[in-house]
């Protein structure tokens, strides 16, 4: 996977296959401890996968782009939900799980976000995003 607009030689790639997660980073400093691991946090009610932790996020500096891709289980979508109502959500201590702008690949059953800075938290999850229904989205 690459981040559009960036040379692949500038991208640090990390994959957590058993959790269905991948992160690609373009940054001035990517610390050795940066990577992915399964999170011990409780997933939100409308999670479509287990949460994943971005380890060593605090040491990441001069971030240009972070691409997070998560595999999700479409069978966990609520009845009547659109298969495109999926987003990457970031665990915010103050606000709960906050969905971020994401792209869904229905064939690969993945949801991807590209951020231009570090996420607000190190814990992310793929979840049902019902923001189009004027509600709070991933809870």
N, CA, C and O atoms as a GROMACS GRO file, in nm:
protein
  556
    1UNK      N    1   0.086  -0.116   0.000
    1UNK     CA    2   0.000   0.000   0.000
    1UNK      C    3   0.091   0.122   0.000
    1UNK      O    4   0.198   0.122   0.061
    2UNK      N    5   0.046   0.224  -0.069
    2UNK     CA    6   0.124   0.347  -0.069
    2UNK      C    7   0.032   0.464  -0.037
    2UNK      O    8  -0.091   0.451  -0.036
    3UNK      N    9   0.092   0.576  -0.011
    3UNK     CA   10   0.016   0.697   0.014
    3UNK      C   11   0.027   0.781  -0.113
    3UNK      O   12   0.137   0.820  -0.151
    4UNK      N   13  -0.085   0.811  -0.178
    4UNK     CA   14  -0.079   0.889  -0.301
    4UNK      C   15  -0.004   1.020  -0.282
    4UNK      O   16  -0.023   1.090  -0.182
    5UNK      N   17   0.083   1.051  -0.379
    5UNK     CA   18   0.159   1.175  -0.374
    5UNK      C   19   0.293   1.163  -0.304
    5UNK      O   20   0.368   1.261  -0.298
    6UNK      N   21   0.325   1.044  -0.251
    6UNK     CA   22   0.452   1.025  -0.180
    6UNK      C   23   0.532   0.913  -0.246
    6UNK      O   24   0.475   0.813  -0.290
    7UNK      N   25   0.663   0.931  -0.252
    7UNK     CA   26   0.753   0.830  -0.306
    7UNK      C   27   0.755   0.711  -0.211
    7UNK      O   28   0.770   0.730  -0.090
    8UNK      N   29   0.742   0.591  -0.263
    8UNK     CA   30   0.737   0.472  -0.177
    8UNK      C   31   0.862   0.456  -0.092
    8UNK      O   32   0.856   0.394   0.014
    9UNK      N   33   0.975   0.510  -0.136
    9UNK     CA   34   1.097   0.498  -0.056
    9UNK      C   35   1.094   0.588   0.068
    9UNK      O   36   1.176   0.570   0.158
   10UNK      N   37   1.000   0.682   0.073
   10UNK     CA   38   0.987   0.772   0.189
   10UNK      C   39   0.885   0.721   0.291
   10UNK      O   40   0.863   0.785   0.394
   11UNK      N   41   0.821   0.607   0.263
   11UNK     CA   42   0.712   0.558   0.346
   11UNK      C   43   0.758   0.443   0.434
   11UNK      O   44   0.813   0.345   0.384
   12UNK      N   45   0.735   0.455   0.565
   12UNK     CA   46   0.759   0.345   0.658
   12UNK      C   47   0.630   0.266   0.668
   12UNK      O   48   0.524   0.324   0.693
   13UNK      N   49   0.637   0.133   0.650
   13UNK     CA   50   0.517   0.049   0.649
   13UNK      C   51   0.519  -0.047   0.767
   13UNK      O   52   0.622  -0.104   0.802
   14UNK      N   53   0.400  -0.064   0.829
   14UNK     CA   54   0.383  -0.154   0.942
   14UNK      C   55   0.254  -0.232   0.922
   14UNK      O   56   0.152  -0.174   0.885
   15UNK      N   57   0.258  -0.362   0.946
   15UNK     CA   58   0.140  -0.447   0.927
   15UNK      C   59   0.122  -0.536   1.049
   15UNK      O   60   0.219  -0.589   1.103
   16UNK      N   61  -0.002  -0.551   1.090
   16UNK     CA   62  -0.039  -0.644   1.196
   16UNK      C   63  -0.141  -0.739   1.135
   16UNK      O   64  -0.262  -0.720   1.147
   17UNK      N   65  -0.090  -0.842   1.068
   17UNK     CA   66  -0.174  -0.930   0.987
   17UNK      C   67  -0.287  -0.995   1.066
   17UNK      O   68  -0.401  -0.997   1.020
   18UNK      N   69  -0.258  -1.047   1.186
   18UNK     CA   70  -0.362  -1.118   1.260
   18UNK      C   71  -0.473  -1.024   1.310
   18UNK      O   72  -0.580  -1.071   1.350
   19UNK      N   73  -0.449  -0.895   1.307
   19UNK     CA   74  -0.553  -0.799   1.345
   19UNK      C   75  -0.610  -0.727   1.224
   19UNK      O   76  -0.700  -0.644   1.237
   20UNK      N   77  -0.559  -0.759   1.105
   20UNK     CA   78  -0.608  -0.695   0.984
   20UNK      C   79  -0.584  -0.546   0.981
   20UNK      O   80  -0.674  -0.469   0.947
   21UNK      N   81  -0.464  -0.504   1.016
   21UNK     CA   82  -0.433  -0.361   1.022
   21UNK      C   83  -0.301  -0.332   0.952
   21UNK      O   84  -0.209  -0.414   0.951
   22UNK      N   85  -0.297  -0.213   0.895
   22UNK     CA   86  -0.174  -0.167   0.831
   22UNK      C   87  -0.166  -0.016   0.847
   22UNK      O   88  -0.268   0.053   0.839
   23UNK      N   89  -0.046   0.034   0.870
   23UNK     CA   90  -0.025   0.178   0.877
   23UNK      C   91   0.100   0.211   0.795
   23UNK      O   92   0.201   0.143   0.804
   24UNK      N   93   0.089   0.316   0.717
   24UNK     CA   94   0.201   0.369   0.640
   24UNK      C   95   0.224   0.511   0.687
   24UNK      O   96   0.129   0.586   0.708
   25UNK      N   97   0.351   0.548   0.704
   25UNK     CA   98   0.384   0.678   0.763
   25UNK      C   99   0.491   0.748   0.680
   25UNK      O  100   0.588   0.687   0.637
   26UNK      N  101   0.470   0.879   0.659
   26UNK     CA  102   0.573   0.966   0.606
   26UNK      C  103   0.595   1.071   0.713
   26UNK      O  104   0.507   1.153   0.740
   27UNK      N  105   0.714   1.069   0.774
   27UNK     CA  106   0.744   1.161   0.884
   27UNK      C  107   0.894   1.186   0.891
   27UNK      O  108   0.974   1.105   0.844
   28UNK      N  109   0.930   1.298   0.952
   28UNK     CA  110   1.071   1.330   0.970
   28UNK      C  111   1.140   1.230   1.059
   28UNK      O  112   1.253   1.189   1.030
   29UNK      N  113   1.073   1.189   1.168
   29UNK     CA  114   1.128   1.090   1.260
   29UNK      C  115   1.022   0.984   1.288
   29UNK      O  116   0.913   1.015   1.336
   30UNK      N  117   1.056   0.859   1.257
   30UNK     CA  118   0.971   0.745   1.291
   30UNK      C  119   1.052   0.661   1.390
   30UNK      O  120   1.147   0.593   1.350
   31UNK      N  121   1.016   0.664   1.518
   31UNK     CA  122   1.095   0.593   1.619
   31UNK      C  123   1.090   0.441   1.600
   31UNK      O  124   0.994   0.388   1.544
   32UNK      N  125   1.194   0.373   1.646
   32UNK     CA  126   1.201   0.228   1.635
   32UNK      C  127   1.083   0.159   1.702
   32UNK      O  128   1.040   0.053   1.657
   33UNK      N  129   1.030   0.219   1.809
   33UNK     CA  130   0.919   0.157   1.882
   33UNK      C  131   0.784   0.177   1.815
   33UNK      O  132   0.684   0.123   1.861
   34UNK      N  133   0.779   0.256   1.705
   34UNK     CA  134   0.653   0.277   1.636
   34UNK      C  135   0.610   0.147   1.568
   34UNK      O  136   0.692   0.075   1.511
   35UNK      N  137   0.480   0.118   1.575
   35UNK     CA  138   0.428  -0.003   1.512
   35UNK      C  139   0.283  -0.023   1.548
   35UNK      O  140   0.214   0.070   1.588
   36UNK      N  141   0.236  -0.147   1.533
   36UNK     CA  142   0.097  -0.183   1.558
   36UNK      C  143   0.089  -0.301   1.652
   36UNK      O  144   0.173  -0.391   1.648
   37UNK      N  145  -0.013  -0.300   1.737
   37UNK     CA  146  -0.043  -0.417   1.820
   37UNK      C  147  -0.192  -0.418   1.852
   37UNK      O  148  -0.258  -0.315   1.844
   38UNK      N  149  -0.242  -0.534   1.888
   38UNK     CA  150  -0.382  -0.542   1.929
   38UNK      C  151  -0.400  -0.459   2.055
   38UNK      O  152  -0.314  -0.458   2.143
   39UNK      N  153  -0.512  -0.389   2.063
   39UNK     CA  154  -0.539  -0.305   2.178
   39UNK      C  155  -0.613  -0.384   2.284
   39UNK      O  156  -0.690  -0.475   2.252
   40UNK      N  157  -0.590  -0.350   2.409
   40UNK     CA  158  -0.662  -0.411   2.519
   40UNK      C  159  -0.789  -0.334   2.554
   40UNK      O  160  -0.863  -0.374   2.644
   41UNK      N  161  -0.814  -0.224   2.484
   41UNK     CA  162  -0.932  -0.142   2.512
   41UNK      C  163  -1.058  -0.209   2.462
   41UNK      O  164  -1.058  -0.282   2.363
   42UNK      N  165  -1.165  -0.182   2.532
   42UNK     CA  166  -1.296  -0.234   2.495
   42UNK      C  167  -1.341  -0.165   2.366
   42UNK      O  168  -1.336  -0.042   2.357
   43UNK      N  169  -1.386  -0.242   2.265
   43UNK     CA  170  -1.432  -0.178   2.142
   43UNK      C  171  -1.567  -0.110   2.162
   43UNK      O  172  -1.642  -0.146   2.253
   44UNK      N  173  -1.598  -0.012   2.078
   44UNK     CA  174  -1.730   0.050   2.089
   44UNK      C  175  -1.838  -0.051   2.046
   44UNK      O  176  -1.808  -0.152   1.982
   45UNK      N  177  -1.961  -0.022   2.081
   45UNK     CA  178  -2.073  -0.111   2.052
   45UNK      C  179  -2.084  -0.141   1.903
   45UNK      O  180  -2.115  -0.254   1.865
   46UNK      N  181  -2.059  -0.042   1.820
   46UNK     CA  182  -2.075  -0.060   1.676
   46UNK      C  183  -1.943  -0.087   1.603
   46UNK      O  184  -1.930  -0.055   1.485
   47UNK      N  185  -1.846  -0.146   1.674
   47UNK     CA  186  -1.719  -0.183   1.611
   47UNK      C  187  -1.741  -0.299   1.515
   47UNK      O  188  -1.823  -0.388   1.540
   48UNK      N  189  -1.667  -0.297   1.407
   48UNK     CA  190  -1.673  -0.403   1.307
   48UNK      C  191  -1.545  -0.484   1.306
   48UNK      O  192  -1.524  -0.569   1.219
   49UNK      N  193  -1.459  -0.458   1.404
   49UNK     CA  194  -1.331  -0.528   1.420
   49UNK      C  195  -1.279  -0.497   1.561
   49UNK      O  196  -1.337  -0.415   1.632
   50UNK      N  197  -1.172  -0.563   1.599
   50UNK     CA  198  -1.109  -0.533   1.728
   50UNK      C  199  -1.024  -0.406   1.717
   50UNK      O  200  -0.966  -0.381   1.611
   51UNK      N  201  -1.015  -0.326   1.823
   51UNK     CA  202  -0.931  -0.207   1.821
   51UNK      C  203  -0.783  -0.242   1.804
   51UNK      O  204  -0.738  -0.349   1.844
   52UNK      N  205  -0.710  -0.150   1.745
   52UNK     CA  206  -0.567  -0.164   1.721
   52UNK      C  207  -0.497  -0.044   1.782
   52UNK      O  208  -0.547   0.069   1.777
   53UNK      N  209  -0.380  -0.068   1.839
   53UNK     CA  210  -0.301   0.036   1.903
   53UNK      C  211  -0.182   0.073   1.813
   53UNK      O  212  -0.111  -0.015   1.765
   54UNK      N  213  -0.162   0.203   1.791
   54UNK     CA  214  -0.043   0.253   1.724
   54UNK      C  215   0.060   0.277   1.832
   54UNK      O  216   0.047   0.373   1.909
   55UNK      N  217   0.161   0.194   1.842
   55UNK     CA  218   0.260   0.205   1.948
   55UNK      C  219   0.368   0.307   1.910
   55UNK      O  220   0.401   0.322   1.792
   56UNK      N  221   0.422   0.375   2.009
   56UNK     CA  222   0.529   0.471   1.986
   56UNK      C  223   0.484   0.596   1.913
   56UNK      O  224   0.566   0.666   1.854
   57UNK      N  225   0.355   0.624   1.916
   57UNK     CA  226   0.299   0.738   1.843
   57UNK      C  227   0.357   0.870   1.892
   57UNK      O  228   0.376   0.963   1.813
   58UNK      N  229   0.385   0.880   2.022
   58UNK     CA  230   0.438   1.003   2.080
   58UNK      C  231   0.573   1.044   2.023
   58UNK      O  232   0.605   1.163   2.019
   59UNK      N  233   0.653   0.948   1.979
   59UNK     CA  234   0.785   0.978   1.926
   59UNK      C  235   0.785   1.015   1.779
   59UNK      O  236   0.889   1.053   1.725
   60UNK      N  237   0.672   1.004   1.714
   60UNK     CA  238   0.660   1.037   1.572
   60UNK      C  239   0.658   1.189   1.556
   60UNK      O  240   0.574   1.256   1.616
   61UNK      N  241   0.750   1.244   1.477
   61UNK     CA  242   0.756   1.389   1.460
   61UNK      C  243   0.762   1.426   1.312
   61UNK      O  244   0.795   1.344   1.226
   62UNK      N  245   0.729   1.551   1.285
   62UNK     CA  246   0.728   1.606   1.150
   62UNK      C  247   0.646   1.518   1.055
   62UNK      O  248   0.692   1.480   0.948
   63UNK      N  249   0.524   1.486   1.098
   63UNK     CA  250   0.437   1.398   1.021
   63UNK      C  251   0.385   1.470   0.897
   63UNK      O  252   0.333   1.582   0.905
   64UNK      N  253   0.400   1.406   0.783
   64UNK     CA  254   0.343   1.456   0.659
   64UNK      C  255   0.215   1.381   0.626
   64UNK      O  256   0.117   1.440   0.581
   65UNK      N  257   0.216   1.248   0.648
   65UNK     CA  258   0.097   1.168   0.618
   65UNK      C  259   0.100   1.037   0.695
   65UNK      O  260   0.206   0.977   0.714
   66UNK      N  261  -0.017   0.994   0.739
   66UNK     CA  262  -0.034   0.862   0.801
   66UNK      C  263  -0.156   0.800   0.733
   66UNK      O  264  -0.264   0.858   0.731
   67UNK      N  265  -0.135   0.681   0.678
   67UNK     CA  266  -0.246   0.607   0.616
   67UNK      C  267  -0.273   0.485   0.703
   67UNK      O  268  -0.185   0.402   0.724
   68UNK      N  269  -0.396   0.475   0.753
   68UNK     CA  270  -0.437   0.363   0.838
   68UNK      C  271  -0.542   0.283   0.762
   68UNK      O  272  -0.643   0.338   0.719
   69UNK      N  273  -0.518   0.154   0.745
   69UNK     CA  274  -0.612   0.066   0.677
   69UNK      C  275  -0.648  -0.048   0.772
   69UNK      O  276  -0.560  -0.114   0.828
   70UNK      N  277  -0.778  -0.071   0.788
   70UNK     CA  278  -0.826  -0.174   0.879
   70UNK      C  279  -0.924  -0.266   0.807
   70UNK      O  280  -1.012  -0.220   0.734
   71UNK      N  281  -0.908  -0.396   0.828
   71UNK     CA  282  -1.004  -0.493   0.776
   71UNK      C  283  -1.124  -0.492   0.871
   71UNK      O  284  -1.107  -0.481   0.992
   72UNK      N  285  -1.245  -0.503   0.816
   72UNK     CA  286  -1.364  -0.507   0.900
   72UNK      C  287  -1.454  -0.623   0.858
   72UNK      O  288  -1.437  -0.679   0.749
   73UNK      N  289  -1.547  -0.657   0.944
   73UNK     CA  290  -1.641  -0.767   0.919
   73UNK      C  291  -1.775  -0.708   0.880
   73UNK      O  292  -1.847  -0.658   0.966
   74UNK      N  293  -1.812  -0.712   0.750
   74UNK     CA  294  -1.938  -0.652   0.707
   74UNK      C  295  -2.062  -0.720   0.766
   74UNK      O  296  -2.169  -0.660   0.770
   75UNK      N  297  -2.048  -0.842   0.813
   75UNK     CA  298  -2.164  -0.911   0.873
   75UNK      C  299  -2.203  -0.849   1.007
   75UNK      O  300  -2.311  -0.877   1.058
   76UNK      N  301  -2.115  -0.765   1.064
   76UNK     CA  302  -2.145  -0.698   1.191
   76UNK      C  303  -2.219  -0.566   1.173
   76UNK      O  304  -2.257  -0.502   1.272
   77UNK      N  305  -2.241  -0.524   1.046
   77UNK     CA  306  -2.318  -0.402   1.023
   77UNK      C  307  -2.462  -0.424   1.068
   77UNK      O  308  -2.515  -0.533   1.053
   78UNK      N  309  -2.526  -0.321   1.123
   78UNK     CA  310  -2.665  -0.335   1.166
   78UNK      C  311  -2.755  -0.361   1.045
   78UNK      O  312  -2.722  -0.320   0.933
   79UNK      N  313  -2.868  -0.426   1.065
   79UNK     CA  314  -2.962  -0.450   0.955
   79UNK      C  315  -3.001  -0.318   0.888
   79UNK      O  316  -3.031  -0.219   0.954
   80UNK      N  317  -2.999  -0.319   0.756
   80UNK     CA  318  -3.037  -0.200   0.679
   80UNK      C  319  -2.926  -0.100   0.659
   80UNK      O  320  -2.944  -0.002   0.585
   81UNK      N  321  -2.811  -0.120   0.720
   81UNK     CA  322  -2.699  -0.026   0.705
   81UNK      C  323  -2.636  -0.044   0.567
   81UNK      O  324  -2.629  -0.155   0.515
   82UNK      N  325  -2.591   0.064   0.512
   82UNK     CA  326  -2.521   0.059   0.384
   82UNK      C  327  -2.382   0.001   0.406
   82UNK      O  328  -2.319   0.030   0.508
   83UNK      N  329  -2.333  -0.081   0.314
   83UNK     CA  330  -2.198  -0.136   0.330
   83UNK      C  331  -2.088  -0.030   0.321
   83UNK      O  332  -1.972  -0.057   0.351
   84UNK      N  333  -2.125   0.090   0.282
   84UNK     CA  334  -2.026   0.199   0.280
   84UNK      C  335  -2.030   0.285   0.406
   84UNK      O  336  -1.953   0.380   0.418
   85UNK      N  337  -2.117   0.252   0.500
   85UNK     CA  338  -2.126   0.327   0.627
   85UNK      C  339  -2.026   0.274   0.728
   85UNK      O  340  -2.061   0.231   0.838
   86UNK      N  341  -1.900   0.279   0.689
   86UNK     CA  342  -1.790   0.230   0.772
   86UNK      C  343  -1.684   0.339   0.776
   86UNK      O  344  -1.659   0.405   0.675
   87UNK      N  345  -1.622   0.358   0.892
   87UNK     CA  346  -1.516   0.458   0.904
   87UNK      C  347  -1.412   0.411   1.005
   87UNK      O  348  -1.440   0.328   1.092
   88UNK      N  349  -1.293   0.463   0.991
   88UNK     CA  350  -1.191   0.447   1.095
   88UNK      C  351  -1.231   0.544   1.206
   88UNK      O  352  -1.262   0.660   1.179
   89UNK      N  353  -1.231   0.496   1.329
   89UNK     CA  354  -1.263   0.580   1.444
   89UNK      C  355  -1.144   0.582   1.539
   89UNK      O  356  -1.075   0.481   1.556
   90UNK      N  357  -1.120   0.698   1.599
   90UNK     CA  358  -1.010   0.718   1.692
   90UNK      C  359  -1.069   0.736   1.832
   90UNK      O  360  -1.165   0.811   1.850
   91UNK      N  361  -1.011   0.667   1.930
   91UNK     CA  362  -1.059   0.676   2.067
   91UNK      C  363  -1.011   0.806   2.130
   91UNK      O  364  -0.892   0.825   2.154
   92UNK      N  365  -1.105   0.895   2.156
   92UNK     CA  366  -1.076   1.023   2.219
   92UNK      C  367  -1.120   1.014   2.365
   92UNK      O  368  -1.236   0.983   2.392
   93UNK      N  369  -1.031   1.040   2.456
   93UNK     CA  370  -1.065   1.032   2.598
   93UNK      C  371  -1.184   1.120   2.634
   93UNK      O  372  -1.266   1.083   2.718
   94UNK      N  373  -1.194   1.236   2.572
   94UNK     CA  374  -1.299   1.332   2.604
   94UNK      C  375  -1.431   1.303   2.533
   94UNK      O  376  -1.538   1.316   2.592
   95UNK      N  377  -1.423   1.264   2.407
   95UNK     CA  378  -1.542   1.253   2.324
   95UNK      C  379  -1.584   1.111   2.291
   95UNK      O  380  -1.686   1.092   2.224
   96UNK      N  381  -1.511   1.011   2.335
   96UNK     CA  382  -1.541   0.873   2.295
   96UNK      C  383  -1.478   0.843   2.160
   96UNK      O  384  -1.377   0.904   2.124
   97UNK      N  385  -1.536   0.753   2.087
   97UNK     CA  386  -1.484   0.714   1.956
   97UNK      C  387  -1.529   0.814   1.850
   97UNK      O  388  -1.649   0.831   1.829
   98UNK      N  389  -1.434   0.878   1.785
   98UNK     CA  390  -1.463   0.980   1.684
   98UNK      C  391  -1.427   0.928   1.545
   98UNK      O  392  -1.310   0.898   1.519
   99UNK      N  393  -1.527   0.915   1.455
   99UNK     CA  394  -1.495   0.872   1.319
   99UNK      C  395  -1.420   0.981   1.244
   99UNK      O  396  -1.443   1.100   1.266
  100UNK      N  397  -1.329   0.940   1.156
  100UNK     CA  398  -1.256   1.033   1.071
  100UNK      C  399  -1.290   1.002   0.925
  100UNK      O  400  -1.336   0.892   0.894
  101UNK      N  401  -1.267   1.098   0.839
  101UNK     CA  402  -1.296   1.079   0.696
  101UNK      C  403  -1.225   0.953   0.646
  101UNK      O  404  -1.104   0.939   0.662
  102UNK      N  405  -1.302   0.864   0.587
  102UNK     CA  406  -1.249   0.734   0.548
  102UNK      C  407  -1.303   0.692   0.412
  102UNK      O  408  -1.403   0.744   0.363
  103UNK      N  409  -1.233   0.596   0.352
  103UNK     CA  410  -1.273   0.538   0.224
  103UNK      C  411  -1.290   0.388   0.244
  103UNK      O  412  -1.206   0.323   0.305
  104UNK      N  413  -1.400   0.334   0.193
  104UNK     CA  414  -1.430   0.193   0.208
  104UNK      C  415  -1.399   0.120   0.078
  104UNK      O  416  -1.438   0.166  -0.030
  105UNK      N  417  -1.330   0.007   0.087
  105UNK     CA  418  -1.308  -0.083  -0.026
  105UNK      C  419  -1.395  -0.206  -0.002
  105UNK      O  420  -1.361  -0.292   0.078
  106UNK      N  421  -1.509  -0.213  -0.072
  106UNK     CA  422  -1.605  -0.321  -0.051
  106UNK      C  423  -1.549  -0.457  -0.090
  106UNK      O  424  -1.581  -0.557  -0.026
  107UNK      N  425  -1.468  -0.462  -0.193
  107UNK     CA  426  -1.411  -0.589  -0.238
  107UNK      C  427  -1.314  -0.647  -0.137
  107UNK      O  428  -1.314  -0.767  -0.110
  108UNK      N  429  -1.230  -0.561  -0.080
  108UNK     CA  430  -1.129  -0.605   0.017
  108UNK      C  431  -1.181  -0.600   0.160
  108UNK      O  432  -1.112  -0.647   0.252
  109UNK      N  433  -1.299  -0.547   0.182
  109UNK     CA  434  -1.358  -0.521   0.314
  109UNK      C  435  -1.257  -0.452   0.406
  109UNK      O  436  -1.229  -0.496   0.518
  110UNK      N  437  -1.205  -0.341   0.355
  110UNK     CA  438  -1.114  -0.258   0.433
  110UNK      C  439  -1.167  -0.114   0.435
  110UNK      O  440  -1.239  -0.071   0.345
  111UNK      N  441  -1.131  -0.044   0.539
  111UNK     CA  442  -1.162   0.098   0.550
  111UNK      C  443  -1.029   0.169   0.575
  111UNK      O  444  -0.947   0.125   0.655
  112UNK      N  445  -1.009   0.281   0.504
  112UNK     CA  446  -0.880   0.350   0.507
  112UNK      C  447  -0.899   0.498   0.530
  112UNK      O  448  -0.992   0.560   0.479
  113UNK      N  449  -0.809   0.554   0.609
  113UNK     CA  450  -0.805   0.699   0.627
  113UNK      C  451  -0.663   0.746   0.603
  113UNK      O  452  -0.567   0.674   0.631
  114UNK      N  453  -0.649   0.866   0.550
  114UNK     CA  454  -0.519   0.930   0.535
  114UNK      C  455  -0.525   1.061   0.612
  114UNK      O  456  -0.607   1.148   0.585
  115UNK      N  457  -0.436   1.073   0.710
  115UNK     CA  458  -0.429   1.191   0.796
  115UNK      C  459  -0.302   1.268   0.767
  115UNK      O  460  -0.201   1.210   0.726
  116UNK      N  461  -0.305   1.398   0.787
  116UNK     CA  462  -0.186   1.481   0.768
  116UNK      C  463  -0.116   1.513   0.899
  116UNK      O  464  -0.027   1.598   0.904
  117UNK      N  465  -0.158   1.447   1.006
  117UNK     CA  466  -0.096   1.464   1.137
  117UNK      C  467  -0.124   1.338   1.217
  117UNK      O  468  -0.199   1.251   1.174
  118UNK      N  469  -0.064   1.329   1.335
  118UNK     CA  470  -0.091   1.215   1.421
  118UNK      C  471  -0.238   1.215   1.461
  118UNK      O  472  -0.296   1.322   1.480
  119UNK      N  473  -0.298   1.096   1.474
  119UNK     CA  474  -0.437   1.093   1.523
  119UNK      C  475  -0.441   1.140   1.668
  119UNK      O  476  -0.339   1.140   1.737
  120UNK      N  477  -0.559   1.181   1.714
  120UNK     CA  478  -0.577   1.232   1.849
  120UNK      C  479  -0.545   1.129   1.956
  120UNK      O  480  -0.513   1.165   2.069
  121UNK      N  481  -0.552   1.002   1.921
  121UNK     CA  482  -0.525   0.894   2.015
  121UNK      C  483  -0.451   0.784   1.941
  121UNK      O  484  -0.448   0.781   1.818
  122UNK      N  485  -0.391   0.695   2.016
  122UNK     CA  486  -0.318   0.585   1.954
  122UNK      C  487  -0.406   0.464   1.926
  122UNK      O  488  -0.360   0.368   1.865
  123UNK      N  489  -0.533   0.466   1.968
  123UNK     CA  490  -0.622   0.352   1.949
  123UNK      C  491  -0.722   0.382   1.838
  123UNK      O  492  -0.790   0.484   1.840
  124UNK      N  493  -0.730   0.290   1.741
  124UNK     CA  494  -0.820   0.306   1.627
  124UNK      C  495  -0.900   0.178   1.608
  124UNK      O  496  -0.859   0.070   1.652
  125UNK      N  497  -1.017   0.191   1.542
  125UNK     CA  498  -1.102   0.076   1.516
  125UNK      C  499  -1.183   0.104   1.390
  125UNK      O  500  -1.209   0.219   1.356
  126UNK      N  501  -1.223  -0.001   1.320
  126UNK     CA  502  -1.319   0.011   1.211
  126UNK      C  503  -1.458  -0.003   1.271
  126UNK      O  504  -1.484  -0.097   1.346
  127UNK      N  505  -1.546   0.090   1.239
  127UNK     CA  506  -1.678   0.085   1.299
  127UNK      C  507  -1.786   0.136   1.208
  127UNK      O  508  -1.759   0.200   1.106
  128UNK      N  509  -1.909   0.108   1.245
  128UNK     CA  510  -2.026   0.157   1.173
  128UNK      C  511  -2.035   0.307   1.192
  128UNK      O  512  -2.030   0.356   1.304
  129UNK      N  513  -2.048   0.380   1.082
  129UNK     CA  514  -2.053   0.525   1.086
  129UNK      C  515  -2.191   0.571   1.040
  129UNK      O  516  -2.222   0.569   0.921
  130UNK      N  517  -2.273   0.612   1.134
  130UNK     CA  518  -2.408   0.656   1.101
  130UNK      C  519  -2.421   0.808   1.107
  130UNK      O  520  -2.531   0.860   1.128
  131UNK      N  521  -2.311   0.880   1.089
  131UNK     CA  522  -2.316   1.027   1.093
  131UNK      C  523  -2.411   1.084   0.989
  131UNK      O  524  -2.467   1.192   1.012
  132UNK      N  525  -2.430   1.017   0.878
  132UNK     CA  526  -2.521   1.068   0.776
  132UNK      C  527  -2.665   1.070   0.827
  132UNK      O  528  -2.751   1.136   0.768
  133UNK      N  529  -2.691   0.998   0.937
  133UNK     CA  530  -2.824   0.996   0.999
  133UNK      C  531  -2.836   1.103   1.106
  133UNK      O  532  -2.928   1.097   1.188
  134UNK      N  533  -2.745   1.202   1.108
  134UNK     CA  534  -2.744   1.310   1.207
  134UNK      C  535  -2.728   1.259   1.350
  134UNK      O  536  -2.786   1.316   1.443
  135UNK      N  537  -2.651   1.152   1.367
  135UNK     CA  538  -2.620   1.104   1.501
  135UNK      C  539  -2.470   1.111   1.519
  135UNK      O  540  -2.400   1.166   1.434
  136UNK      N  541  -2.420   1.058   1.627
  136UNK     CA  542  -2.279   1.076   1.661
  136UNK      C  543  -2.184   0.982   1.590
  136UNK      O  544  -2.063   0.998   1.606
  137UNK      N  545  -2.230   0.886   1.514
  137UNK     CA  546  -2.139   0.797   1.445
  137UNK      C  547  -2.092   0.686   1.534
  137UNK      O  548  -2.166   0.642   1.622
  138UNK      N  549  -1.971   0.641   1.512
  138UNK     CA  550  -1.915   0.532   1.591
  138UNK      C  551  -1.916   0.572   1.736
  138UNK      O  552  -1.860   0.675   1.773
  139UNK      N  553  -1.980   0.491   1.819
  139UNK     CA  554  -1.997   0.529   1.960
  139UNK      C  555  -1.884   0.479   2.038
  139UNK      O  556  -1.879   0.500   2.160
   0.00000   0.00000   0.00000
